[in-house]
Structure formats: C-alpha cells, structure tokens
Amino acid sequence: MPNIFGVHAKIASSDWINAGQVIIHATSEYIFTITSASVVLGDTYSNNGQTFYVNTASGTVTSLATNGTGNPTASGTLVRTSGTGPLTLTFSAVTTSLVSYGTMTFNENTCRYRRIGDSAEFQMILNTATAGTATNGNGQYIYTLPSGLLIDVSKAPAAQGITGGNAQPTQVNASVGHGTNMSGGTTMVEGFIGVYNATGVSFYQNDQLAGSGSGQGPNGSGRQPLTSISCLVLNFTVPILGWTSADIVPVSP
C-alpha cells in the first residue's frame, strides 16, 4: 500500500566518526580584568570573533574566568551573546593559561563519536607515552566536543559545582557517562562524567580509590593534570544542539 503522506520517520544514527585528537580546555584559560560588574555563571560573551563561556561564580567581580574558542583582543569589550548578565563587560587586560600538548607523545590520542537519535555517543582515549613540553593550563578540565557540535544544555543535566566526601558525589543524577584515569602508570581512579557547559564535559573522579581520602572532584590542573595522565578513557552520551531523535525521509508512493 503506498504511503499517502510521502514520508516516513527513522531513528537518526551514524557509524563511528573519528574526530581527531582529544581537545582539552580549562575553566580559567582566559581571565579578564574587568570593570566591577555582577556576572552570571554560564553566560556567553563574544570578542574578536571568539566566544567565551563564564566560569566565575555569579556575583560582583573584577576578575572573570572563562574558557573560549580562541584569543580575545588585549583589551576592549565583551558583548553578551546569551544569558542574563550585563550586556557588555569592559576589560583592561587578559591573562591566558591554555592546556597544551606541546611535544607530548602518545600511544593513542583519539576522540570518536556516533549519532544515536538526538544524541552523540563519545569515546575519548588519551594514552600518553611521554609528557614532553605539555602544559597543564589553569582550572577544571573541559573535554571539548569537536568543532560544529554543542551540547543541548536544555536537555542535559547540570553538573557544575559538584562536591562530595567519602567518595560519594552529591549529584549522581548529573552523570552522562563513566571514565577511568591512570596516573603515573600506577594509580587508577574512576568516576562519572558530567556536562560542564555547551562546549563539553568534565570528569568527576573518585580519588578515594587511590587512597587519598579526598573524595569526589573534577579532574584538572590541580587533580591529576595532563602531565601526570598515563591513560584516560571517557565514555559518555550527550544530546546535541539542533539534532532531533528522528529524520524525516521522503519515500516514493
């Protein structure tokens, strides 16, 4: 019998796509010295054709920590592109502290993903051979989605500000996946992955397993940073902005 509507729906999916190396940003990679203003965590601003995501806790500040898509001007104006904070922020200086692989060598450094409906399933593997001249950046690490993909934060649970003791996270419902981190070739920790902002996820690892007694906390420059990672494996699934769960496909009558 012909399909009188001429269309049918199918679940949108794809095979695994190799997206290149794992991209790591940090929450304080661009720190702007601003005229005192009441900022809002999670707002986005633009400058010099780049986008900057506010990672400073909401409140009145003169120092604004962000992660961004590229370098801003040396001084100037940040223009709000989303959120509820000030429409513009004037800054007189910016300090940069980027995560960099430098001459680090790898046994494997791979980010791959596949589409499943309105979401993408990711596997990120960072297996280092030598630390080389890698730099750890500044702040909590954001494992960033490939160019062209953003997390639909309207569908994803928020995971910012997680704290915990005795190896118990306070927001287990924020998990979108699982990760393991081998440090120095001897110490293995595991934990859950949570959405940080639209650009990527963070790894909230359980240091209690390493005997440190420090409980749950985000991986970053202060907790098993890049130069100490032997083998990091992250598996997670997140909704992608602009994707729907089904494609509408024309069919012949």
C-alpha positions as a Python dict, from the first residue, in 0.01 Angstrom:
ca = {
    (1, 'M'): (0, 0, 0),
    (2, 'P'): (150, 341, -92),
    (3, 'N'): (242, 588, 176),
    (4, 'I'): (-7, 866, 103),
    (5, 'F'): (196, 1117, 302),
    (6, 'G'): (513, 1050, 103),
    (7, 'V'): (740, 1045, 412),
    (8, 'H'): (836, 818, 693),
    (9, 'A'): (1047, 860, 1006),
    (10, 'K'): (1354, 663, 1108),
    (11, 'I'): (1589, 693, 1403),
    (12, 'A'): (1881, 915, 1304),
    (13, 'S'): (2210, 731, 1350),
    (14, 'S'): (2562, 705, 1212),
    (15, 'D'): (2870, 484, 1220),
    (16, 'W'): (3164, 585, 1437),
    (17, 'I'): (3332, 907, 1320),
    (18, 'N'): (3697, 977, 1403),
    (19, 'A'): (3714, 1341, 1514),
    (20, 'G'): (4090, 1358, 1569),
    (21, 'Q'): (4268, 1426, 1897),
    (22, 'V'): (4103, 1486, 2233),
    (23, 'I'): (4051, 1862, 2282),
    (24, 'I'): (4102, 1988, 2638),
    (25, 'H'): (4011, 2335, 2761),
    (26, 'A'): (4015, 2465, 3119),
    (27, 'T'): (3777, 2678, 3320),
    (28, 'S'): (4033, 2955, 3376),
    (29, 'E'): (4213, 2960, 3042),
    (30, 'Y'): (4120, 3325, 2976),
    (31, 'I'): (4096, 3550, 3283),
    (32, 'F'): (3970, 3901, 3206),
    (33, 'T'): (4037, 4201, 3429),
    (34, 'I'): (3702, 4379, 3409),
    (35, 'T'): (3536, 4690, 3546),
    (36, 'S'): (3343, 4573, 3853),
    (37, 'A'): (3021, 4404, 3743),
    (38, 'S'): (2768, 4146, 3858),
    (39, 'V'): (2830, 3846, 3631),
    (40, 'V'): (2629, 3526, 3583),
    (41, 'L'): (2783, 3179, 3567),
    (42, 'G'): (2719, 3017, 3228),
    (43, 'D'): (2662, 3336, 3027),
    (44, 'T'): (2845, 3365, 2695),
    (45, 'Y'): (3024, 3667, 2551),
    (46, 'S'): (3197, 3746, 2223),
    (47, 'N'): (3513, 3939, 2141),
    (48, 'N'): (3746, 3930, 1842),
    (49, 'G'): (3515, 3684, 1667),
    (50, 'Q'): (3552, 3431, 1952),
    (51, 'T'): (3307, 3303, 2214),
    (52, 'F'): (3384, 3300, 2588),
    (53, 'Y'): (3192, 3098, 2850),
    (54, 'V'): (3171, 3247, 3201),
    (55, 'N'): (3301, 3006, 3467),
    (56, 'T'): (3319, 3252, 3756),
    (57, 'A'): (3053, 3204, 4024),
    (58, 'S'): (2765, 3450, 3991),
    (59, 'G'): (2824, 3776, 4176),
    (60, 'T'): (3012, 4106, 4160),
    (61, 'V'): (3371, 4057, 4042),
    (62, 'T'): (3666, 4233, 3879),
    (63, 'S'): (3826, 3909, 3755),
    (64, 'L'): (3632, 3695, 3508),
    (65, 'A'): (3738, 3332, 3443),
    (66, 'T'): (3631, 3181, 3111),
    (67, 'N'): (3702, 2914, 2856),
    (68, 'G'): (3690, 3026, 2496),
    (69, 'T'): (3713, 2934, 2132),
    (70, 'G'): (4021, 3149, 2062),
    (71, 'N'): (4222, 3454, 2165),
    (72, 'P'): (4050, 3783, 2255),
    (73, 'T'): (4193, 4129, 2198),
    (74, 'A'): (4444, 4258, 2457),
    (75, 'S'): (4176, 4492, 2596),
    (76, 'G'): (3831, 4600, 2491),
    (77, 'T'): (3471, 4491, 2533),
    (78, 'L'): (3297, 4158, 2583),
    (79, 'V'): (2948, 4156, 2429),
    (80, 'R'): (2690, 3919, 2577),
    (81, 'T'): (2551, 3663, 2330),
    (82, 'S'): (2341, 3458, 2573),
    (83, 'G'): (2237, 3469, 2937),
    (84, 'T'): (2111, 3735, 3176),
    (85, 'G'): (2422, 3922, 3290),
    (86, 'P'): (2545, 4264, 3173),
    (87, 'L'): (2508, 4330, 2800),
    (88, 'T'): (2872, 4440, 2782),
    (89, 'L'): (3180, 4400, 3001),
    (90, 'T'): (3482, 4629, 2962),
    (91, 'F'): (3820, 4465, 3022),
    (92, 'S'): (4165, 4622, 3052),
    (93, 'A'): (4376, 4306, 3037),
    (94, 'V'): (4354, 3932, 2989),
    (95, 'T'): (4571, 3653, 3128),
    (96, 'T'): (4597, 3335, 2922),
    (97, 'S'): (4672, 2987, 3057),
    (98, 'L'): (4594, 2720, 2798),
    (99, 'V'): (4615, 2342, 2816),
    (100, 'S'): (4872, 2238, 2556),
    (101, 'Y'): (5011, 1905, 2439),
    (102, 'G'): (5336, 2070, 2332),
    (103, 'T'): (5578, 1791, 2240),
    (104, 'M'): (5387, 1528, 2439),
    (105, 'T'): (5384, 1192, 2258),
    (106, 'F'): (5104, 937, 2259),
    (107, 'N'): (5033, 571, 2224),
    (108, 'E'): (4680, 685, 2141),
    (109, 'N'): (4503, 1020, 2137),
    (110, 'T'): (4159, 973, 1985),
    (111, 'C'): (3813, 1128, 2001),
    (112, 'R'): (3538, 944, 1817),
    (113, 'Y'): (3160, 962, 1822),
    (114, 'R'): (2848, 825, 1662),
    (115, 'R'): (2499, 964, 1635),
    (116, 'I'): (2213, 795, 1820),
    (117, 'G'): (1889, 989, 1766),
    (118, 'D'): (1923, 1338, 1912),
    (119, 'S'): (2244, 1248, 2095),
    (120, 'A'): (2606, 1157, 2028),
    (121, 'E'): (2792, 875, 2199),
    (122, 'F'): (3157, 964, 2258),
    (123, 'Q'): (3473, 772, 2338),
    (124, 'M'): (3783, 973, 2424),
    (125, 'I'): (4114, 796, 2484),
    (126, 'L'): (4433, 972, 2593),
    (127, 'N'): (4719, 722, 2634),
    (128, 'T'): (5044, 912, 2679),
    (129, 'A'): (5396, 791, 2606),
    (130, 'T'): (5598, 1093, 2724),
    (131, 'A'): (5492, 1423, 2884),
    (132, 'G'): (5730, 1629, 2670),
    (133, 'T'): (5662, 2001, 2699),
    (134, 'A'): (5290, 1969, 2776),
    (135, 'T'): (5135, 2241, 2994),
    (136, 'N'): (4850, 2184, 3237),
    (137, 'G'): (4656, 2506, 3194),
    (138, 'N'): (4455, 2650, 3481),
    (139, 'G'): (4139, 2509, 3638),
    (140, 'Q'): (3896, 2226, 3589),
    (141, 'Y'): (3930, 2044, 3257),
    (142, 'I'): (3655, 2061, 2995),
    (143, 'Y'): (3680, 1774, 2747),
    (144, 'T'): (3551, 1955, 2445),
    (145, 'L'): (3324, 1834, 2165),
    (146, 'P'): (3454, 1854, 1806),
    (147, 'S'): (3401, 2173, 1608),
    (148, 'G'): (3040, 2212, 1494),
    (149, 'L'): (2890, 2019, 1787),
    (150, 'L'): (2744, 2176, 2101),
    (151, 'I'): (2562, 2008, 2388),
    (152, 'D'): (2193, 2091, 2415),
    (153, 'V'): (2203, 2208, 2777),
    (154, 'S'): (1824, 2237, 2784),
    (155, 'K'): (1813, 1855, 2778),
    (156, 'A'): (2131, 1773, 2968),
    (157, 'P'): (2163, 1769, 3349),
    (158, 'A'): (2382, 2034, 3504),
    (159, 'A'): (2693, 1912, 3681),
    (160, 'Q'): (2872, 2233, 3780),
    (161, 'G'): (2970, 2285, 4142),
    (162, 'I'): (2977, 1918, 4243),
    (163, 'T'): (3136, 1848, 4578),
    (164, 'G'): (3139, 1535, 4789),
    (165, 'G'): (3304, 1341, 5066),
    (166, 'N'): (3379, 976, 5134),
    (167, 'A'): (3382, 913, 4760),
    (168, 'Q'): (3012, 998, 4724),
    (169, 'P'): (2916, 1267, 4470),
    (170, 'T'): (2628, 1492, 4566),
    (171, 'Q'): (2474, 1491, 4218),
    (172, 'V'): (2487, 1136, 4080),
    (173, 'N'): (2185, 1219, 3861),
    (174, 'A'): (2416, 1453, 3668),
    (175, 'S'): (2611, 1164, 3518),
    (176, 'V'): (2618, 1124, 3139),
    (177, 'G'): (2891, 861, 3138),
    (178, 'H'): (3187, 691, 3306),
    (179, 'G'): (3561, 743, 3300),
    (180, 'T'): (3889, 599, 3426),
    (181, 'N'): (4221, 775, 3473),
    (182, 'M'): (4558, 605, 3521),
    (183, 'S'): (4808, 847, 3672),
    (184, 'G'): (5182, 792, 3663),
    (185, 'G'): (5131, 440, 3536),
    (186, 'T'): (5046, 317, 3886),
    (187, 'T'): (4732, 480, 4028),
    (188, 'M'): (4390, 411, 3876),
    (189, 'V'): (4085, 619, 3964),
    (190, 'E'): (3737, 618, 3817),
    (191, 'G'): (3436, 844, 3829),
    (192, 'F'): (3143, 989, 3644),
    (193, 'I'): (3123, 1237, 3358),
    (194, 'G'): (2900, 1543, 3380),
    (195, 'V'): (2812, 1820, 3138),
    (196, 'Y'): (3010, 2134, 3221),
    (197, 'N'): (2869, 2372, 2960),
    (198, 'A'): (2761, 2362, 2597),
    (199, 'T'): (3119, 2307, 2481),
    (200, 'G'): (3197, 1987, 2669),
    (201, 'V'): (3208, 1767, 2977),
    (202, 'S'): (3417, 1728, 3291),
    (203, 'F'): (3543, 1412, 3462),
    (204, 'Y'): (3449, 1397, 3832),
    (205, 'Q'): (3690, 1135, 3956),
    (206, 'N'): (3685, 939, 4278),
    (207, 'D'): (4021, 987, 4447),
    (208, 'Q'): (3912, 771, 4740),
    (209, 'L'): (4001, 469, 4523),
    (210, 'A'): (4357, 595, 4512),
    (211, 'G'): (4370, 608, 4892),
    (212, 'S'): (4394, 986, 4903),
    (213, 'G'): (4076, 1024, 5106),
    (214, 'S'): (3983, 1341, 4920),
    (215, 'G'): (3654, 1214, 4780),
    (216, 'Q'): (3495, 1318, 4450),
    (217, 'G'): (3633, 1606, 4250),
    (218, 'P'): (3687, 1736, 3898),
    (219, 'N'): (3995, 1639, 3701),
    (220, 'G'): (4207, 1941, 3611),
    (221, 'S'): (4528, 2131, 3671),
    (222, 'G'): (4501, 2063, 4044),
    (223, 'R'): (4387, 1698, 4029),
    (224, 'Q'): (4581, 1454, 3812),
    (225, 'P'): (4661, 1708, 3540),
    (226, 'L'): (4760, 1641, 3181),
    (227, 'T'): (5130, 1590, 3254),
    (228, 'S'): (5053, 1310, 3503),
    (229, 'I'): (4797, 1121, 3290),
    (230, 'S'): (4910, 780, 3169),
    (231, 'C'): (4579, 659, 3029),
    (232, 'L'): (4245, 842, 3038),
    (233, 'V'): (3930, 679, 2895),
    (234, 'L'): (3599, 867, 2885),
    (235, 'N'): (3271, 717, 2757),
    (236, 'F'): (2961, 937, 2755),
    (237, 'T'): (2644, 1027, 2566),
    (238, 'V'): (2506, 1381, 2538),
    (239, 'P'): (2218, 1549, 2347),
    (240, 'I'): (2341, 1765, 2059),
    (241, 'L'): (2201, 2110, 1987),
    (242, 'G'): (1995, 2107, 1665),
    (243, 'W'): (1964, 1726, 1642),
    (244, 'T'): (1627, 1553, 1663),
    (245, 'S'): (1563, 1191, 1753),
    (246, 'A'): (1430, 1102, 1405),
    (247, 'D'): (1500, 1202, 1048),
    (248, 'I'): (1203, 1253, 816),
    (249, 'V'): (1284, 1070, 491),
    (250, 'P'): (1088, 1109, 165),
    (251, 'V'): (956, 783, 13),
    (252, 'S'): (812, 706, -328),
    (253, 'P'): (435, 644, -343),
}
